[in-house]
Amino acid sequence: MTGVEFWLTDFVEKGVCGLADRKLAVDIGANIGTWTVPLSGRFESVVAFEPDSRASSRIPVISNVAVINAAVAGSERTATLYMRPSPEQTSLLEDHPIGAGGGSPAPVVGEVQVSCVTLDQVFPDGADFVKMDIEGGEVDALRGCVDAARWSRTFFVVECHDTFDEVLPELARLGKSVTRIAHPLNSHPGHCWAIGK
């Protein structure tokens, strides 16, 4: 899948090709559409969530893609999105160590109130594929999948920031067998991807 992190490409491609259905993909933390675009060519429809308008405004207009300017969380609410210099580094966590090149996190340059939705709320029938890259909010977002049965067919790709030990039981609760893939470009050992299928 061109555009997807290269160390995940083969793994994700095989997983996607192995799905019984490819009707709906969900891109959570879509940013500028790096995953959204290739997913749009492999699924009937894609729903992309990106609360930072600096990034969501750059997602290409594609006929089978719906862009939603909201965050995905464990409950419906309004929350503070902490803006950092790069839209790739925004987070619902003020103290999230994103962009910590020399040991210090990227500075917060602004705050904006955003709507949060849950996956159960938006997708009563679940989805075939869910990619999640939400800078520390992944455990909370997975807790929004309360009805495990509706996510039984879903292939999950979840970026973890020191949260793999908390993400693992959430994916297991959804009936997933989990593979951990380390981030090869980042020496921080807690930065990895959890593949749940």
N, C-alpha and C positions, 0 to 999 in steps of 0.2 A: 504494500500500500504506500505509494509515493506520498511524501509529506508527513507520514507517521514516523516517530522516532525510530531510527534505523535498526536499533537492537530489538525492537518489538515487531518489525514488519513481518517477518516470516511466521512468527508465533500467532500474530493476530490474523494474518491472511488465512492460515490453515484453520484457525478457529472459526472465522467467518464462513469459509467455504464448507465447513462441517455442520453449519446450522441447518436445521430442518426448514426453517423459514427465514427469509430476509426481508421482512415487511417494514420493521421499524428499528431504527438506531437512535440512541440518545447520546448527545455529546454535551457533557456537563463540564463547564469551564472551557467553553469553545474558543475563547480568545478571538483570534482573527480568522478562525476556520481551518487551521492546519489539519485537524482530523475531520472536520465537517465535510470538506470538499471530497476527499477520497471516499468517505462513507456514503456520500450522496450517489456515487456511481455503483454502489454495491447493495443498497437497500432501496425499497420503494419510497420510503420517506425518512427524513432525519429531522429531529427536533434538537436545536442547539440552544443551550442556556448559557448566557454570558451577561452578568450584571454590570460590567464596566463598559459604558457606552463608547469609551475611546477605542475599545477593541471590537465590540459587536458591530459598530458602524462600518468596519472593514471586512466583515464576512461577506463573501461574494453572494450576489442574488442568484439563487438556483431554484428552479421551479419546484423541486420536491423537498426543499429545506424551509423549516419554520424557525425563525430566531426569536427567542423569548428573553427579554431583558429582566431576568430575575435570577436569584441564587437558589440552589437546591440545598435544603437543610432537613433536619429531623422533625421540624414543626412549621406550620404556617405562621409567619410573623413578619415584622419589619426588623431589619438588622442594619448595623453599621458596616459598610464596606470600607476598609482602610486602603486608600489609594497609595501606590508607590510609583516611583518615576516610570517604570515600565508596566503596561497593562498586564503583562505576564506574571506580575508579582503582587497583584491585589489579593486581599484575603479578608475573610470575616474575622480573622484573628489579628488583633492589634500587635501582639508580640510574636507573630509567626516569623521564624528566622529565614525567610525567603531572601535570596540574593546575598547571603552571608559569605561573600568571597573571602574576606580577610578575617572572618570571625564575627563581624558585626552585621546585623541585618540591614537591608535597604531601608532608608528612612520613609516614614509615612509623610506624604505630601498633601494629603487631603482626606476628607471623610465624606461619604454620601450615604443616605438612607436608601436601602433597597428592599424590595419584596422578596420573601423566601417562600418557596413552595416545597411540597414533599413529592417524592416519586409516586407514592400511592395515590395522592390527590390528582396528579396530572395524568397518570397512566393506569386506569382501572383494569386494563387487560395486560399490564406489564409491557415488556419490549423484548426484542430479540437480542439486542446488543446495547450495552451501556459502557461508555468511556467516561471516567471521572478524573479530573485534574483540577482540584479546587483548593490547593495550597493550605492544607491542614484541616479542612472542613469535611474530609471524606468519611470519617467515622460517624459524625452527626448526620450526614446525608444518607448513609446506608441505614441508619436507624429509622429513616422515613419509609423504608420498605418493611412495613409492619406485617403485611400479608405475604408470607413467604411463598405461598402457592402460586401467586401471580408472577413471581420472578423465577419459577422453576426452569424455564427454557432459556433464560438470559445468560449470555456470555458477558462477564464483567471484566473491564480493564481499569484498574484503580491505581493512580499514582499515590504513593505513601510518603509522607514527610515525618519520619520518626513515629509513624502510626501503624506500622505493619502488624504489631502484636495486638492492636485493637481492631484493625480491619479484618484480620483472619477469622476471629469468632463471628463477626457480623456476616461475612460471606459464608461461613460454615452454617450459620443459622438459616441462610437462604438455600442450603443444600449444595453448596459449591465445594468442589475440590480445588485447592488453591496452589498455584505455583508462584514463587517469588523470583523476580528478575531484578537484579541489581542495576542501578543506573551507572553505565560505564564511564560517563563523562564527569562524574561528580564523586570526589573522594569521600564525601560525607556518607558513612555507612547506613544511615537511616533513610536515605533517599533511594526508593526502589518502586517497583510496580508489582501489584498483586493481580494475578490473572485467575479469575474464578469461573469455572465451567462445570 
